[in-house]
Amino acid sequence: MDVRGLSKLGQCVGGWRGVNRLQDPHTGAPDDSTGSAVVTTLLEGRFVRMDYSWAYQGTDQEGSLLIGYQSDRARVTAHWIDSWHMSDGVMPCEGRVEPDGSTVVRGSYAAPPDQDWGWRIELKPADTSTLTLTMYNITSKGEEALAVEARYERV
């Protein structure tokens, strides 16, 4: 497994289970559901993909994050899809690998009538048995708010 610049994330290959907490934008309250994830590598270890599932008000949801590392530019690129957050859209993201091995990327989405809003995704392997996926919504004025926090344990 190569994972070119994503070595800590590459150690997370396998199945995961945990709790997904959505900060529900409709109610303002947290909405918890059981979640699962599978981390794989693609194309001889050049990419890492995380496919995950969760639920919103009893309805199953799913998403996927495809991550690559461009060593010549020392940057991470990613594409994110999610059945609830993105519907049928794909969010391209860019970012970096932090010194602790976390992968942090940012993308944006249309939020009419305002300017585009931002979205930050952090994928943090705390150790070989714990993985956290955290997402933040960023207003057009730069204000960040926690949107999703999923904490997984290896299965």
C-alpha positions as CSV (number, residue, x, y, z in Angstrom):
1,M,0.0,0.0,0.0
2,D,1.7,3.2,-1.2
3,V,-0.8,6.0,-0.2
4,R,1.7,8.7,-1.3
5,G,1.7,11.3,1.5
6,L,-1.4,9.8,3.2
7,S,0.4,7.1,5.2
8,K,-1.5,7.7,8.4
9,L,-4.8,7.6,6.6
10,G,-3.6,4.5,4.7
11,Q,-3.3,2.7,8.1
12,C,-7.1,3.0,8.4
13,V,-7.9,0.6,5.6
14,G,-10.8,-1.7,6.8
15,G,-14.2,-1.4,8.4
16,W,-15.3,1.1,11.1
17,R,-18.4,1.6,13.2
18,G,-19.5,4.4,15.4
19,V,-21.8,7.4,16.0
20,N,-22.6,10.1,13.5
21,R,-23.8,13.4,15.0
22,L,-25.4,15.9,12.6
23,Q,-25.9,19.5,13.9
24,D,-29.4,19.6,12.4
25,P,-29.7,22.9,10.5
26,H,-33.5,22.6,10.6
27,T,-33.9,22.2,14.3
28,G,-30.6,23.5,15.7
29,A,-30.3,20.3,17.8
30,P,-27.8,17.5,17.4
31,D,-29.2,14.4,15.6
32,D,-27.3,11.2,16.4
33,S,-27.3,8.0,14.4
34,T,-25.3,4.8,14.1
35,G,-22.7,5.1,11.4
36,S,-20.3,2.8,9.6
37,A,-17.4,3.4,7.2
38,V,-15.1,1.4,5.0
39,V,-11.6,2.8,4.1
40,T,-9.9,1.4,1.0
41,T,-7.0,2.3,-1.3
42,L,-7.3,2.6,-5.1
43,L,-5.0,2.4,-8.1
44,E,-2.1,0.6,-6.3
45,G,-2.3,2.8,-3.2
46,R,-2.3,6.2,-5.0
47,F,-5.7,7.2,-3.5
48,V,-7.7,6.6,-0.4
49,R,-11.5,6.3,-0.4
50,M,-13.8,6.4,2.6
51,D,-17.4,5.3,2.0
52,Y,-19.7,5.9,5.0
53,S,-23.3,5.5,6.0
54,W,-25.5,7.2,8.6
55,A,-29.2,8.1,9.1
56,Y,-31.2,11.3,9.3
57,Q,-34.6,11.0,11.1
58,G,-34.7,7.3,10.4
59,T,-33.8,7.5,6.7
60,D,-30.5,5.9,5.6
61,Q,-27.9,8.2,4.0
62,E,-24.5,7.6,2.6
63,G,-21.4,9.4,1.4
64,S,-18.0,9.0,0.0
65,L,-14.7,10.9,0.1
66,L,-12.0,10.2,-2.5
67,I,-8.6,11.5,-1.5
68,G,-5.3,11.9,-3.4
69,Y,-2.0,13.5,-2.6
70,Q,0.0,15.5,-5.1
71,S,3.5,15.2,-3.9
72,D,5.0,17.7,-6.3
73,R,2.7,20.4,-4.8
74,A,2.4,18.9,-1.3
75,R,-1.3,19.2,-1.4
76,V,-4.3,17.0,-0.9
77,T,-7.2,16.9,-3.4
78,A,-10.5,15.3,-2.7
79,H,-14.0,14.8,-4.1
80,W,-16.9,14.5,-1.7
81,I,-20.4,13.2,-2.3
82,D,-23.2,12.7,0.3
83,S,-26.8,11.7,-0.3
84,W,-28.2,14.3,2.2
85,H,-25.6,17.1,2.2
86,M,-24.8,17.2,-1.5
87,S,-27.9,15.4,-3.2
88,D,-26.6,14.8,-6.7
89,G,-23.7,17.2,-6.6
90,V,-19.9,16.6,-6.2
91,M,-17.8,18.9,-4.1
92,P,-14.2,19.3,-5.2
93,C,-11.9,20.0,-2.3
94,E,-8.2,20.9,-1.7
95,G,-6.1,20.9,1.5
96,R,-3.2,19.4,3.2
97,V,-2.0,16.7,5.6
98,E,-1.4,18.1,9.1
99,P,1.7,17.2,11.1
100,D,-0.5,14.8,13.2
101,G,-1.5,12.9,10.1
102,S,-5.0,14.4,9.8
103,T,-6.2,15.2,6.3
104,V,-7.9,18.6,6.1
105,V,-9.7,19.8,2.9
106,R,-12.0,22.6,2.0
107,G,-14.6,23.1,-0.7
108,S,-17.5,25.4,-1.4
109,Y,-21.1,25.3,-2.4
110,A,-23.7,27.8,-3.8
111,A,-25.8,29.4,-1.1
112,P,-28.0,31.9,-2.9
113,P,-28.7,34.8,-2.4
114,D,-25.3,35.0,-0.5
115,Q,-21.9,34.3,-2.0
116,D,-20.8,30.7,-1.9
117,W,-20.3,29.1,1.5
118,G,-17.4,26.9,2.5
119,W,-17.2,23.4,3.8
120,R,-14.2,22.0,5.7
121,I,-13.7,18.3,6.2
122,E,-11.2,16.8,8.7
123,L,-10.4,13.1,8.7
124,K,-8.3,12.3,11.7
125,P,-6.9,8.9,12.5
126,A,-6.2,9.2,16.3
127,D,-4.6,5.8,16.4
128,T,-5.0,2.5,14.6
129,S,-8.4,1.9,16.3
130,T,-10.0,5.3,16.3
131,L,-11.0,7.5,13.3
132,T,-12.9,10.8,13.4
133,L,-14.6,12.5,10.5
134,T,-15.6,16.1,11.3
135,M,-17.2,18.6,8.9
136,Y,-17.7,22.4,9.3
137,N,-20.0,24.8,7.5
138,I,-18.4,28.2,6.8
139,T,-20.6,31.2,6.0
140,S,-19.7,33.7,3.3
141,K,-18.4,35.9,6.1
142,G,-16.0,33.2,7.3
143,E,-17.9,32.1,10.4
144,E,-17.4,28.4,11.1
145,A,-19.9,26.1,12.7
146,L,-19.7,22.3,13.4
147,A,-21.9,20.4,11.0
148,V,-21.0,16.8,11.5
149,E,-18.9,14.7,13.8
150,A,-18.6,11.0,13.3
151,R,-16.5,9.0,15.7
152,Y,-15.6,5.5,14.6
153,E,-13.9,2.4,16.2
154,R,-12.3,-0.3,14.1
155,V,-14.4,-3.5,13.6
